[in-house]
Amino acid sequence: MRKIMTKDIFAAMRIIKKSGMKQRLIPLIEKAAEKDVAEVGIEGILTVLEVVSETGSEKALYEVLAGPFEMTPQEVESMEMDKLTEMLTELGEQNNIRNFFKAVSGLITSKSLA
């Protein structure tokens, strides 16, 4: 597993724009500075999974996770839930999630995703 890179932020932004989840993520990102990072992370993951499933954007999510997980999107798609949870936890622990939320927040609130 590798750390989150700049290209991962932009890949995440494409999913946010494609799925229309911007308005649902803004409150979570604003809470990131106030709440426990683990709580925000779990709430954020659940929101992303809900919106992605509603909008049929699963393939895009697999592509985003494939980068830091260092595997193919197909491997992410067929991963067992326990392994996915373990890898998401590890990804959060290896990266400063609060800084990630700040970077995404700056992009999400810009006019480019309106």
Phi, psi and omega in degrees: 000141178246167178287159176294135181244169179306318181299332178290325178296315181290327175296319177296321180296324178297320178294317180300316180292314182297320185272347181071027183270008183307309184296331180280336181271332183306311179299323178295317182293323177295327179285342185303328180283339185259323187267169172298133184302321180298318180295315179296319180299315180295313179299319179295317179298316180297319178296314180299313180299319179297311183292318180298319179291324179294325186261358180070031182259023184302318183300320179295323178294319178300320180295320180294313182290332181300325180300293181295330179285347181055053176211176180279157175303326179294323177293322177296315182301323184262008182290141176291149184302319179300318180292319178299314179299316179299315183289322177296320177297314179297319178300317178295322180288328182278347184237154175277093185298326179299318177294323177299314179298322179296317180296315180294321180301316179299322179284321183294322183275358178284161181294340185295340180254009182293000000 
